[in-house]
């Protein structure tokens, strides 16, 4: 990871040049058709229904929304980069999708208990460690009491300078949610949580 990924300039440049590889860093995703075909994790897709309001934090070009929006009542995508949000608005084909740039620190633009599902993937490794904890708190604030959190790619401390230990991830989620599942992967942790305390 390069230090510049913490800067909005890095992401604005990637957004302005429609750099798919900056979002999904696998060679085949340089091809737009491959990028857009990459669906969210199956747990997310199975949890969707037409009555839900869905929040995608770190939405990039709106790839997750491309798959999710047709299956929910409303899809909201937020990103730190104004250029990413501009591209997401251009690419979006769904009238129930809304995109906005946020401050990169919290979700203060949204009221408490607004969303049925809060989702993030490939975002938290790009923020300082203190902001990871802040975002987890914000996920718990904006999700409905019986809603679900799907938090993918929480950076591991043995792989990233801003990473968390498994104990830190468990503590952060267990203090906010009754139902928590933490799954380690080679470089990250996945947290799936529900039932806000």
C-alpha positions as CSV (number, residue, x, y, z in Angstrom):
1,X,0.0,0.0,0.0
2,X,1.3,3.5,-0.8
3,X,0.8,6.4,1.5
4,X,-1.0,8.4,-1.1
5,X,-4.1,6.2,-0.9
6,X,-4.9,8.1,2.3
7,X,-5.2,11.3,0.2
8,X,-8.4,12.3,-1.6
9,X,-6.2,13.5,-4.5
10,X,-5.1,9.9,-5.2
11,X,-8.8,8.8,-5.4
12,X,-9.9,11.8,-7.3
13,X,-7.3,11.1,-10.0
14,X,-8.3,7.5,-10.1
15,X,-12.0,8.6,-10.5
16,X,-11.2,11.2,-13.1
17,X,-9.3,8.6,-15.2
18,X,-11.9,5.8,-14.6
19,X,-9.1,3.7,-13.2
20,X,-10.9,0.4,-12.4
21,X,-7.7,-1.2,-11.3
22,X,-7.3,1.3,-8.4
23,X,-10.5,-0.2,-7.0
24,X,-10.1,-3.9,-7.8
25,X,-6.4,-4.5,-8.1
26,X,-6.5,-7.7,-10.1
27,X,-5.4,-7.5,-13.7
28,X,-8.7,-8.7,-15.3
29,X,-10.6,-5.9,-13.7
30,X,-8.9,-3.4,-15.9
31,X,-11.5,-4.6,-18.4
32,X,-14.7,-2.7,-17.7
33,X,-17.0,-5.7,-18.4
34,X,-15.0,-7.8,-15.9
35,X,-15.2,-5.0,-13.3
36,X,-18.9,-4.5,-13.5
37,X,-19.5,-8.3,-13.6
38,X,-17.8,-8.7,-10.2
39,X,-20.7,-9.1,-7.8
40,X,-20.8,-8.4,-4.0
41,X,-20.2,-11.3,-1.7
42,X,-23.0,-13.9,-1.7
43,X,-23.9,-13.2,2.0
44,X,-24.9,-9.7,0.9
45,X,-26.9,-10.7,-2.1
46,X,-28.8,-13.3,-0.1
47,X,-29.8,-10.7,2.6
48,X,-31.5,-8.3,0.2
49,X,-35.2,-7.7,-0.3
50,X,-37.3,-5.0,-2.0
51,X,-38.2,-3.2,1.3
52,X,-34.7,-2.4,2.3
53,X,-32.6,0.8,2.4
54,X,-28.9,-0.1,1.7
55,X,-25.8,2.0,2.4
56,X,-22.5,1.3,0.6
57,X,-19.6,3.1,2.2
58,X,-16.7,3.7,-0.1
59,X,-18.8,3.1,-3.2
60,X,-16.2,4.0,-5.8
61,X,-17.8,3.8,-9.2
62,X,-21.0,2.2,-7.9
63,X,-20.1,-1.4,-8.7
64,X,-21.9,-2.8,-5.7
65,X,-24.9,-0.6,-6.4
66,X,-25.0,-2.0,-10.0
67,X,-25.9,-5.4,-8.4
68,X,-27.8,-4.3,-5.3
69,X,-30.0,-1.5,-6.5
70,X,-32.4,-3.7,-8.5
71,X,-33.0,-5.8,-5.4
72,X,-33.7,-3.1,-2.8
73,X,-36.0,-0.1,-2.2
74,X,-33.2,2.5,-2.1
75,X,-29.4,2.3,-2.5
76,X,-27.1,5.0,-1.1
77,X,-23.5,5.1,-2.1
78,X,-21.0,7.4,-0.4
79,X,-17.3,8.0,-1.1
80,X,-14.5,10.3,0.1
81,X,-13.7,11.1,-3.5
82,X,-15.9,13.6,-5.4
83,X,-14.5,12.3,-8.7
84,X,-15.5,8.7,-7.8
85,X,-19.0,9.9,-6.9
86,X,-19.3,11.8,-10.2
87,X,-18.4,8.7,-12.2
88,X,-20.8,6.6,-10.0
89,X,-23.7,9.0,-10.9
90,X,-22.8,8.8,-14.6
91,X,-22.6,5.0,-14.5
92,X,-25.7,4.4,-12.5
93,X,-28.8,3.0,-14.4
94,X,-31.2,2.9,-11.4
95,X,-33.6,5.6,-10.3
96,X,-33.5,4.3,-6.7
97,X,-29.7,5.0,-6.4
98,X,-28.3,8.1,-4.7
99,X,-24.6,9.0,-4.5
100,X,-22.8,11.6,-2.5
101,X,-19.3,12.6,-1.4
102,X,-18.7,12.4,2.4
103,X,-16.0,13.8,4.7
104,X,-14.0,10.6,4.9
105,X,-14.3,10.5,8.7
106,X,-17.9,9.6,9.6
107,X,-21.4,9.3,8.2
108,X,-22.7,12.5,9.8
109,X,-24.9,13.3,6.7
110,X,-27.2,10.4,7.7
111,X,-29.6,10.2,10.6
112,X,-29.6,7.5,13.2
113,X,-31.2,4.1,12.3
114,X,-31.8,4.9,8.6
115,X,-30.5,1.8,6.9
116,X,-31.5,-1.9,6.9
117,X,-28.0,-2.9,5.6
118,X,-24.7,-1.1,5.9
119,X,-21.9,-2.5,3.6
120,X,-18.3,-1.7,3.0
121,X,-15.6,-3.5,1.0
122,X,-12.1,-2.5,0.0
123,X,-12.3,0.8,1.9
124,X,-11.2,0.5,5.5
125,X,-7.6,-0.4,4.5
126,X,-7.4,3.1,3.0
127,X,-8.1,5.0,6.2
128,X,-6.1,5.6,9.4
129,X,-6.6,3.1,12.2
130,X,-8.5,5.6,14.4
131,X,-11.0,6.2,11.6
132,X,-11.6,2.5,11.2
133,X,-12.9,2.5,14.8
134,X,-14.9,5.6,14.1
135,X,-16.5,4.1,11.0
136,X,-17.5,1.0,12.9
137,X,-19.3,3.2,15.5
138,X,-21.0,5.1,12.7
139,X,-22.1,1.8,11.0
140,X,-23.8,0.9,14.3
141,X,-25.4,4.4,14.6
142,X,-27.0,4.5,11.1
143,X,-28.2,0.9,10.8
144,X,-31.6,0.0,12.1
145,X,-31.7,-1.8,15.4
146,X,-32.4,-5.1,13.7
147,X,-30.3,-4.3,10.6
148,X,-27.2,-6.0,9.3
149,X,-23.6,-4.8,8.8
150,X,-21.4,-6.4,6.1
151,X,-17.9,-5.1,6.7
152,X,-15.3,-6.7,4.4
153,X,-11.6,-6.1,4.2
154,X,-10.8,-4.7,7.6
155,X,-7.0,-4.6,7.4
156,X,-5.0,-7.0,9.6
157,X,-2.2,-5.6,11.8
158,X,0.3,-8.1,10.4
159,X,-0.3,-6.9,6.9
160,X,-1.1,-3.2,7.1
161,X,0.4,-0.4,9.1
162,X,-3.1,0.9,9.9
163,X,-4.3,-2.7,10.6
164,X,-6.2,-4.2,13.6
165,X,-5.6,-7.3,15.6
166,X,-8.5,-9.9,15.7
167,X,-9.0,-8.9,19.3
168,X,-9.5,-5.3,18.4
169,X,-12.0,-6.1,15.7
170,X,-13.9,-8.4,18.0
171,X,-14.0,-5.8,20.8
172,X,-15.1,-3.0,18.4
173,X,-18.0,-5.0,17.1
174,X,-19.0,-6.9,20.2
175,X,-19.5,-3.7,22.2
176,X,-22.0,-2.5,19.6
177,X,-23.8,-5.6,18.3
178,X,-25.3,-8.7,19.8
179,X,-24.8,-11.0,16.8
180,X,-21.2,-10.8,15.5
181,X,-19.2,-13.1,13.2
182,X,-15.5,-12.3,12.5
183,X,-13.9,-14.2,9.7
184,X,-10.1,-14.0,9.1
185,X,-8.7,-14.0,5.6
186,X,-5.0,-13.9,4.6
187,X,-4.8,-10.0,4.7
188,X,-8.1,-8.9,6.2
189,X,-11.0,-9.6,8.6
190,X,-14.6,-9.8,7.6
191,X,-17.2,-8.7,10.1
192,X,-20.9,-9.6,9.7
193,X,-23.0,-8.2,12.5
194,X,-26.6,-7.5,13.5
195,X,-28.9,-6.6,16.4
196,X,-27.5,-3.3,17.7
197,X,-27.0,-3.2,21.5
